[in-house]
């Protein structure tokens, strides 16, 4: 094959790029099981280890802390060695972690193992998103949200599988089975990601992002940490329904199975939201799309304060899924618009880790608020307050970007 033919075959937005996206979606779906398995087994873990709701939520906090560290560490490795290495490392950590989790005898052992599960899961989120962003220009927003949808597709599939496994085989055997399944999916697919983006493509991206950043008037670190604070805030709010919905339904007398169904509905519609946000971001930009998603997430949280019937909860949960699914990927879109392309894995990892820390903090503090008030109403109010902080930051950034555009600047899609 001639060099020009080879360059065209592996160019941004090529058929190869779309195939790479499809395989990345499979890897992400397998790798992100850790962020959902704890949610489903939370009632079983609380009963097994005889702890309060906040204690039962501790493994979730640990897996999210590990996931946050894993996004940064695996992203840094991907920037240096390519995405193949993080996928293999992530598969090994997840497979072994779940097998050990099924054998633990105390809550602290179970929680500690979930730190390693979280680190392994990090390979299936930020590094994959960053890698995909190098293979698309015209459809980058759409590609990023498709790549990020692996975590939500995991939330659609895994809760149902785990609910069935716990009911028929117990939570311990189910965890061992998850470990085997993850290894069987991720390791064979890892070899597909040997190819790395060309030096010319990275150089063009560097030049475009530098120009756009200068128009925005913020340094790389200023923008990164602003996005990190915004991401933390929105995910504290997001964690309340996502982490505690199954337990909430159990407390209302509807049963954990109904809660798992609602969670799957939320994540299924979240995928629709993510894909839709990609189309929107490719037209109006990441900042404006993020502001729109934040506003709608706040409205959905407000609805949870007023409706707790079974049918109404299904409706409100569906609305929440439709509203919030596109928020987190927008941070990656903004980073690729304005920050250095060669540092995409690390920088996206840092901001995504802030969102994950927000989920971890939000999941734990919601459980603590429930223990203090014996009600989730105060926890929903706490989430709404954090969402307002996120909205304020994002609106400021959106207005700054629009002022730059009005002055003649147009952030380039590198």
N, C-alpha and C positions, 0 to 999 in steps of 0.2 A: 504493500500500500504506500502511495506517495505521501511525503510529509504534509502537503496541503490537504489531501484527503483525510489523513489522520487527524489533523487539526480541526477540520470541519466536523468530523464524526464526534469528537469530544469537546466541541465548543459549547459555551453557555446556551441554554434553552434547546439543546439538541435532543434527539430521541434517546441518546444514551443518558442524558441528564434526567429525563423523565423516568427512565428505567431505574436509575440510581435512586430517585425519589421513592419509587414503589418498594424497592428492597429496604430502604431506610425506614419506611413506615412499618414493615414487618418486624425489623429489629427493634424499633422503638416500642412497638406494642408488647413484645416479649420482655424487654428490659424494664419497662415502667410498671411491672406487676407490683413491685414493693410499695408503691405509693397508695395502692388500693387494697392489698390483702389485709393489712392491719385494720382498716376500716370495717371490713366485713366480719373479721373474727373478734372484734372488740368485745362484744357481749360474752363470747366463749372464754376469752382471756380473762375478763373480769371475774367470771365465775370460777375458772380453773385456779387462779392465783389469789382469789378472795381479797380483792382490792376495791377501792373506790373508783368512780368514773375517771377522775383525773389520773389515777395510777394506771388504769387500763389504757389511757391515751398516751402514756409515756413511750411505749414502743413506736407509736406513730411519730412522736416528736423526734425520737432517735433516728428513725429511717429518713425523715426529712432533713435532719442535720447532716447525716451521711450523704444524702442525695445532693444537698447544697455543696458540700466539700467535693463530692465526686464530679459535679458539673464544672467546677473550677479546675480541679486536678486533671480530669480527663480532657477538658478543653485545652489545657496547656500542652498536654501530651499530643493531642491531635494537631495543634499548631506546629509542633516540631517534627512529629513522625508520621502524621497522617491519621485518618480515622480508624484504620484497621487495628492498630494496637489497642486503643481504648475499648473497641468492641470485644476483642478477645479477653482482655482483663476483666471487663464488666461481666461477661458470661461466666467466668470462673468464680468471681466473687459472689454473684447471684446464686449460681448452682450450689456451691458449697455452703453459702450462708443459709439458704432455705433448708438444706438437709440438716444442718446443725440446729436450726431453729426448731425443727420437729422433735429434737431430742432434749431440749432444755427443760430444767426442773424448777426454775424460779423465774419470777417476773424480771429480775435484774439481768439474768442470763438472756432471756428472750429479748429484752430491750437492747442489750449490748450487741447481740448478733445482728439486730436490725440496723445498727450503724454501718456494718459492712455490706449488708444488703443495699442500703441507700447509696453507698459509694459505687457499688457495681451498677446500680440503676442509672447513675449519672451519665454513664456512657451512652445511654439511649435517648438523651434529651439535648442539652446544649451543644455537645460536640457534633451531633448529627445535624442540628439546625445550622450551625456555623458551616459545616461542610457543604450542605445543600445550597447555602447562600452564595457559595463560590461558583456554582454550576448554573446559576440563573441570573439574568439581568432584567429582561422585559417582564418576566413573570416571577420576580423574586418574592414579592409579598405572598403570592399564591403558593409558591414552593415552600416558603418558611412555615406557613400555617398548616400545610399538608404534613410537613415533617413533624411539627409540634403536635399534630393530631394523634400520633402514636400513643402519647400518654393518655389521651381521652379514649381512644379505641381500646386501650388496656382497661380503662374504667368501664367500658361497655361489656367486654368479654369476660374479664377475670372475675368480677364479683359473682356472676352467675355460676361460673365453673367452681369457684371456691365455696359458694353457698351449697351447691350440690355435694362437693367433696366433704365438707364439714358434716352435713346431714347424714351421709352414708358411710364415711370412713373416719370421721373425727378430724380435728384441726391439725393434729400432729402428722398423720399420714398425708394429709392434704399438702402440708408444707414440703414434705419430702418429694411428693409428686411434682410440685411446682419447680423445685430445683432441677429435677431431671428434665422437665419439659423445656425450661429456659436454655439449658445446655444444648438440647437437641435442636433448637431453633437457631440460636445465635452463632454457635461455632461454625456450622456449615456455611452460613451466609456471610461470614466475616471476610472471606477471600474475595468477594465481589468488590470490595472497597480498596483494592490495592492502588488503583490509579489516583493521582493527585492533580489538582488544578494546575494549569500551566503558569509559568513565571510571567508571561505577558499579560494574562488575565488578571493576576494579582497586582501587577504594576498599574494597570489601567484603573483598577478599583481604588488603589491608594490615592491616585491623583484626583479622582472624582470626589472621594470622601473628604479629602483635605480642603478642596474648594467649598464644598457644602458646609463644612464645619466652620470655616472662616466667615461665611455669610451668617451663620447662626450666632456667632459672637461668644461661644463658650469653648473652653479648653477641653481636650479629650477627657481628662479626669473630672472636671466639673460636670460635664454632661453625664458621664458614667455614674457618678455618685448621686446625681439628681434622679436618674432613672432607677437607681437602686432603692432610694427612699420611697419613690412612688410605687415600685414593685412590691416592696415589703408591705406597704400600707394596703394596697388592693388585695393582697393575698391573705392578710389577717382577716379581712372581711370575707373573702371567698372561702376560707377554711370552715367557717361556722356551718354552713349547709353541707359541704362536702365531707367533712370529718364526722359530724355528729348526726347526720340525717338518719342513718340506720338505727342508732340508739334512740333518737328522738321518736321515731315511729314505734319502737318497742315500748317506750315510756307512755305513749298515747294509747297503747293497747292494740295497735294495728299489726304488731309482729315484725321481727327483723327481716323476714322474707319480703314484706311489702316495702320496707326501707331499702333493701337491696335492689328491688325493681325500680324504685324512684331514683336511686343513684345511677343505675344503668340508663334510665331515661334522660337524666340530667346530662350524662356524659355523651350519649348519642346525639342529643340536640346541641351539645357543646361542639361536637365535630362539625355540624351544620353551621354553627356560628363561626367557628374558626375558618372554615372554607370561605364563607361569605365575607369575613373580614379581610381575607386575602385579596379578593376581587376589589373590595372597597379601598384597601391600602394602596393597590397599584394605581388607583385613580386620584385619591385625595391625600395620600401620604400617611405615614405611620402615626404621627402625632395626633392628627385629627381623628383617625380611626380609634386610637387609644382613648381619647377623650369621650367619644361617643359610647364606647363599650363601658367605660367607668360610670358614666351617667346612668346607663341602663341597668348595670349591676346594682347600683344603689337603689333604684326603683324596685327591683325584684326583692332585695333584702327587706325593704319597707313592707312589701306584701306579706312576707312571712310573719310579721307582727300581728296580722289581722285574720289569717286563715289557718286553721289547723284540722279541718275535717279531712277524711281520707281522700275524697275526690278533689277537694280544693288544694290539698298538698301536692297531689300529682300535677295539677295545673300550674301551681306556683313554681314547683320544682322544674317543670318543663320550661317555663318562662325564664327562670334563673339560668338554665342551661343555654337557652338561646341568646341570652344577654351577655353572659360572661365568658363564653368560650374563646372569643378572639382577643381577649385582653393581653394575656401573657406573651403570645408570639409577636405582638406589636413592638415590644421592647427590642427584640432581635432585629426587626425591620428598621427601627430607628437607629440602632447601633450600626447596621450595615450602610445606612444612608450617610452617617456622619463620622464614624470612627474607623481607624486603620484596618484594612482587610486582613493583613497578615496576623493581626492580633484578635481576629474575630472569635476564635474558640475561647480564649481567655476572657475577653471582655464580655461576650455573651454569657459565659459561665458565671462571671461575677454578678452580673445583674440578675440572671436567672436564679442564682443562689440566694440573692436577697428576697426574691419572690418565694423561694422554698422556705427560707427562714421565717417569712411571714406566715406561710402555711403551718409550719411547726409551732410557732408562737400562738397563732390563732387557734390551732387545734387544741393545744394544752390550756390556754387561758379560757377557752369556751367551756372545757370540762371543769376547770376550777370555778368559774362563775356558776355553772350548774350546781356544783357541790355546795356553794355558798348560799344560793337562793332557791335550790330545788326546782329550778325552772330555767328554760332556755330563752325566755323573753329578754332578760338582761343581756344574754350573750348575743342575741340578734342586734340589740341596740349598740353594743360594743362594736360589732362588725360594721354597722352603718356609720359610726363615727370615723372609723379608720378609712372607710370608703370615701368620705367627704374630704379627708386630707389628701388622698390620692387624686381625687378630681381637681382639687385646687392646684396641685403641682402640674398635672397634665395640661390643664387649661392655660396655665402660664406659659408652658413650653409651646403649646399649639399657637398661642398668640404671637410668641416670639418668632416662630417659624413663618407665620403668615406675614408678619412685618417684613421679614427678610425677603419673602417672595414678592411682596408689594414693591420692595425697593429694587426689584429686577433680578433677584437671585432665584435660581431654580435648582434645588438639590438634585444632583445627577444620580441616576441609577447605575452604579458601577458594576 
